[in-house]
Amino acid sequence: MATADADTSEVERLYELGDRLSSAKDKSQHAADYETIIASVKGQNVKAKQLAAQLIPRYFRSFPALGTFAMEAMFDLVEMEELAIRIQAIRGFPLLGKDAEFVSKIADILGQLLASEENVERDAVHKALMSLIRQDVKSKFPVLISLLFITYRVLSDMCPVV
């Protein structure tokens, strides 16, 4: 019972931090709150990880100094066993892709996830890729071409031609 209470309080704490960031006029004053949200990815609570997967992309652009830390957390989330966490993280990637610094890394991860056996996960990846493309076709086209080559290599490894 104590574990359930701790899990609930962790999720409630993340909601409080998200509300505080949402209502803040100067979000940069709340970097510690964002760091706490990112750090929750390392915890054990599945619901907290799902919520972190929503909150990290939402406030990503407000904390450029924490960009690498936030991206690493999102990459950790897509490697989780729980499908719901992975899908939530995949849905957040288009928001992170607005920062040109991370587009190629995001495209690389999404390209690898195209080989997923889960239909729901593959659909989320397709939607994330399409959203990423729609943001700015000209600047993202070279990255997406490289993604096609990566995908081709992954698929050819999975299904070698006889």
C-alpha positions in Angstrom: 0.0 0.0 0.0 2.9 2.3 0.8 4.3 1.8 -2.7 0.9 2.7 -4.3 0.8 5.9 -2.2 4.4 6.8 -3.2 3.5 6.1 -6.9 0.5 8.4 -6.6 2.4 11.1 -4.9 5.1 11.0 -7.6 2.5 11.4 -10.3 0.8 14.2 -8.4 4.1 15.9 -7.9 4.8 15.8 -11.7 1.3 17.3 -12.3 2.2 20.1 -9.9 5.5 20.8 -11.6 3.8 20.8 -15.0 1.1 23.2 -13.8 3.8 25.5 -12.3 5.6 25.5 -15.6 2.4 26.1 -17.6 1.4 29.1 -15.5 4.9 30.6 -15.3 5.5 33.7 -17.3 9.3 33.2 -17.2 9.8 29.5 -17.4 13.5 29.8 -17.1 13.1 30.6 -13.4 11.8 27.0 -13.0 14.7 25.0 -14.5 14.8 22.9 -11.3 11.2 21.8 -11.9 12.0 20.8 -15.5 15.1 18.9 -14.2 12.9 17.0 -11.7 10.5 16.0 -14.5 13.4 14.8 -16.6 14.8 12.8 -13.7 11.5 11.0 -13.1 12.3 9.0 -16.2 14.9 7.0 -14.1 12.2 6.1 -11.5 10.1 2.9 -11.3 6.7 4.4 -11.7 5.1 3.7 -15.1 2.5 6.4 -14.9 5.2 8.9 -13.9 7.3 8.0 -16.9 4.2 8.4 -19.2 3.6 11.8 -17.8 7.2 12.7 -18.1 7.1 11.7 -21.8 4.3 14.3 -22.2 5.9 17.1 -20.2 9.5 16.9 -21.4 8.6 17.8 -25.0 6.0 20.4 -24.0 8.6 22.5 -22.2 11.7 21.5 -24.2 12.1 24.8 -26.0 11.9 26.8 -22.7 15.1 25.2 -21.4 17.7 25.0 -24.2 20.5 24.4 -21.6 18.8 21.2 -20.6 18.2 20.0 -24.2 20.7 17.2 -24.3 19.6 16.0 -20.8 16.0 16.0 -22.0 16.8 14.2 -25.3 18.7 11.5 -23.5 15.7 11.0 -21.2 13.4 10.7 -24.2 15.7 8.2 -25.8 15.6 6.2 -22.6 11.8 6.2 -22.7 11.6 4.7 -26.2 13.8 1.9 -24.9 11.4 1.0 -22.1 9.6 -2.4 -22.1 6.2 -0.8 -21.5 4.5 -0.1 -24.8 2.4 2.8 -23.5 5.6 4.7 -22.4 7.3 4.1 -25.7 4.3 5.4 -27.7 4.0 8.5 -25.5 7.7 9.2 -26.0 7.4 8.7 -29.8 4.5 11.1 -29.9 6.7 13.8 -28.3 9.5 13.6 -30.8 7.9 16.0 -33.3 7.9 18.7 -30.7 11.6 18.0 -30.0 12.3 18.1 -33.8 11.5 21.8 -33.9 15.1 22.2 -32.6 17.3 21.6 -35.6 20.2 20.4 -33.4 18.3 17.2 -32.7 16.5 16.4 -35.9 19.0 13.9 -37.3 19.2 12.0 -34.0 15.4 11.9 -33.8 15.1 10.7 -37.4 17.6 8.0 -36.7 15.7 6.7 -33.6 12.4 6.8 -35.5 14.0 5.0 -38.4 15.1 2.2 -36.1 11.7 2.1 -34.5 10.1 1.5 -37.9 11.2 -2.1 -37.5 9.0 -2.6 -34.5 6.8 -5.6 -34.4 4.0 -3.7 -32.6 1.5 -2.2 -35.1 0.5 0.5 -32.7 4.1 1.5 -32.2 4.8 1.5 -35.9 1.7 3.7 -36.5 2.9 6.2 -33.8 6.4 6.3 -35.6 4.7 6.9 -39.0 2.7 9.8 -37.5 5.7 11.2 -35.8 7.7 11.1 -39.0 4.9 12.8 -41.0 4.6 15.5 -38.3 8.3 16.0 -38.4 8.3 16.4 -42.2 5.4 18.8 -42.2 7.2 21.2 -39.8 9.8 22.2 -42.4 10.2 20.1 -45.5 13.2 21.9 -46.9 15.4 21.7 -43.9 14.4 18.2 -42.9 14.6 16.6 -46.4 18.3 15.6 -46.2 17.8 14.1 -42.8 14.8 12.1 -44.0 16.7 10.8 -47.1 19.4 9.5 -44.7 16.5 8.0 -42.7 15.4 6.1 -45.8 18.8 4.6 -46.2 18.9 3.6 -42.6 15.4 2.0 -42.9 16.5 0.2 -46.0 19.5 -1.3 -44.2 17.4 -2.3 -41.2 14.8 -4.0 -43.5 17.4 -5.7 -45.6 19.0 -7.1 -42.5 15.6 -8.4 -41.4 14.6 -9.8 -44.8 17.7 -10.7 -46.8 17.2 -11.4 -50.4 17.8 -15.0 -51.3 
